Amino acid sequence: MKTTLAVAMVCAVALLSVSTPSMAKNSRISDEQIKEKIIQESISSYSGNCPCPYNSARNGSKCGKRSAWSRAGGDSPICYKDDVTRKMIYDWRMKNGNT
């Protein structure tokens, strides 16, 4: 009985390890999730201290109008979901294999 149970457990683990990656490939990330990822990637790639108005400056204050997003010219990070275009979502899907 113990041997049968052990074999069944090993088979179940093996089956899960084989099927999980293929299920992950088939799962499509929602547009809202992609918007969040695009925002995170944009903020992460910004080299300064205040990419977005809601971020904090070195002294702990809110960046507000001092943020790169608020200033004309220069870098313009993506800070809000409304900043993300349909094309950005499409491009992200193509780049990351999530079509």
C-alpha positions in Angstrom: 0.0 0.0 0.0 2.8 2.4 0.9 4.6 1.6 -2.3 1.5 2.3 -4.4 1.0 5.6 -2.6 4.7 6.6 -3.1 4.5 5.7 -6.8 1.3 7.7 -7.2 2.9 10.7 -5.5 5.9 10.6 -7.8 3.7 10.3 -10.9 1.6 13.3 -9.7 4.7 15.5 -9.1 6.1 14.5 -12.5 2.9 15.3 -14.2 2.6 18.7 -12.6 6.2 19.6 -13.5 5.6 18.7 -17.1 2.2 20.4 -17.5 2.9 23.6 -15.5 5.3 25.3 -18.0 3.0 24.6 -20.9 0.1 26.1 -19.0 2.1 29.2 -18.2 2.9 29.7 -21.9 -0.8 29.5 -22.7 -1.9 32.0 -20.1 -2.4 35.4 -21.5 -1.6 38.4 -19.3 -4.4 41.0 -19.2 -3.9 44.5 -20.7 -4.2 45.9 -17.2 -1.3 43.7 -16.0 0.8 44.7 -19.0 0.1 48.4 -18.3 1.5 47.9 -14.7 4.5 46.1 -16.1 5.2 48.8 -18.6 5.0 51.4 -15.9 7.3 49.4 -13.6 9.8 48.9 -16.4 9.7 52.6 -17.3 10.3 53.8 -13.8 13.0 51.2 -13.3 14.9 52.4 -16.4 14.8 56.1 -15.3 18.2 57.1 -14.0 17.1 60.1 -11.9 15.4 60.4 -8.5 11.9 61.7 -9.5 10.5 59.8 -12.4 6.8 60.3 -11.4 4.9 62.9 -9.3 3.9 60.2 -6.8 7.5 59.1 -6.1 9.6 60.5 -3.2 12.6 62.7 -3.5 15.8 62.0 -1.6 14.6 64.2 1.3 11.4 62.2 1.6 9.0 64.8 0.0 6.8 63.9 -2.9 8.3 64.7 -6.3 5.2 66.4 -7.6 5.9 69.0 -10.3 9.6 68.3 -10.0 9.2 64.9 -11.5 10.4 64.1 -15.0 6.9 63.2 -16.0 5.7 66.7 -15.0 8.5 68.6 -16.8 8.6 69.4 -20.5 11.5 67.9 -22.5 14.0 65.4 -21.5 13.0 61.9 -20.3 9.3 61.2 -20.1 8.7 58.0 -18.1 5.4 56.2 -18.2 3.8 56.8 -14.8 0.1 56.2 -15.2 -2.1 53.6 -16.9 -3.6 56.3 -19.1 -0.1 57.0 -20.5 0.1 53.5 -21.9 -1.1 53.2 -25.5 -2.6 50.2 -27.3 0.6 50.1 -29.4 2.8 49.9 -26.2 0.7 46.9 -25.0 1.0 45.2 -28.5 4.7 45.9 -28.6 5.1 44.5 -25.0 3.2 41.3 -26.0 5.4 40.8 -29.1 8.6 41.4 -27.2 7.7 39.1 -24.3 5.9 36.4 -26.3 2.5 36.9 -24.7 0.3 37.2 -27.8 
